[in-house]
């Protein structure tokens, strides 16, 4: 019973860490994209290439 609870807790913490990592990644991508669009409005097609590559 103890091992099952420990395993469940471990799985939960990994899931939370993964979700926070993903949200940080998408936050960085969105900020980068916003700066990219504001600075280089002529190169929007290459921005789409960058997003598709990620």
N, C-alpha and C positions, 0 to 999 in steps of 0.2 A: 504493500500500500504506500509506504514511504517512497519507494523508488519510482512508483507511477506518478506521484505528486511532484517529485523532483524533476522527472522527465517532462511532465506537462509544463512546469514552471520554466524549464530550460527552453522548450519549444516556444512558449509564449514570449520570452525575452528575445529570442532570435527573430521571431516574427516582428516584434516592435522595433528592433534594431534595423531590420530589413526595410520596414515601412519608412522609418525616419531617414534611412540612407537614400531611398528612392525619392522622398520628398525634397531632400537636400539637392539631389541630382537634378530634379526637374526645376527647382528654384534657381539653381546656377544656370541651367540651360535657358530658362525664360528671361533672366536678367541679361545674359549674354546676347540673346536674340533681340531684346529691346534696345540694348546699346548698339548692336549691329545695325538695326533698322534706322535708328536715329542718326547714326554717324554715316552710314553708307546706304542711303535710300535707293541709289541706282543699282546696287548689287543685291537686290532682293532674290533673284533666281538662285544665286549661289548660297544664300541663306537657307533656302529650301533644300538644297543639296546637303548642307551641313546637318539640318534636322533629320533628313532621311538617312544620312550616314549613322547618326546616333540611334 
